[in-house]
């Protein structure tokens, strides 16, 4: 049974937890977004409005549980051409990104929020919660504040192993 | 006052009662199992999350137990981890310290500075490079060049300062408890900074297999 997300405030994740692009891009409720550090592997996409991390096609999962490659993307913050060139990255190269999951204001001047901030706002506004959540969902989009980026080969195989390891850990903690 | 060490010892003798040595001075092989008959493992692949929850086994120096639960525990002395280096800690005279992370937990580790080995390798390298510049046959020159390459490769496995934040590294070491937190003292390390992730994948495969074999499900 999942506890109601409004009951407990999220705890900062102080290690680089391996996540999928899908988990960040498709979060149904921003209060459930991962709060803290993360490590995500994907495909780098360079577009006119910035850098993005696109999902991989996870070949080892059953067909109905996977998406074709590069259907979803998450914005990458704190990254520029200098970093990209020094890592020999280009549009479409597989890479692993380590950093923090944030919410980025896409309409305004790029203000940042975290899952914890959303949570606190939600608790403060007692009357107009739906309106607030609607507004937040339109204004903010999940993004990764990049601390380390690295080009890798065998990104799909590595992700498969990391998912299996998460399974090993979750069995014990049930967290 | 001019005291040599023996005089000081004479003075101390008046105030302290020396404990008899528990450990015999002659070499004793490492115990393969605890007194309760449980096997003590060596070189086991571990996740940092499990390592940080491990605890010291009383009465057995250097032995730790992992997967602590009412039903199962596994004793080990040394372990192998594959980690990402997230930051530097405070270095001191004999250790490099790093903050490492493997996606399940983060932890501070120390790597012993092998100053003596480094000096030996550096002087051998200098010797080889001096030889390559002297009047020798073409064949000897080739030998001295390959010696230089070998020695600089050897240095990568000895010089702990080559580890920088952002790199991946495989560590072999023993756990230690410092300020009530579990850390790792690494004896040896192997950098894994290439684009290819074969080593990390192989390590993870080994770890998953090992966990499935040895971790008793609750």
Interface residues (C-beta under 8 A of the other chain):
Chain A: X14 X15 X16 X17 X18 X37 X39 X98 X148 X150 X151 X152 X153 X154 X155 X157 X158 X161 X162 X164 X165 X166 X168 X169 X171 X172
Chain B: X47 X48 X49 X84 X86 X101 X102 X103 X104 X105 X106 X165 X166 X195 X196 X197 X198 X200 X201 X204 X205 X207 X208 X211 X215 X217 X218
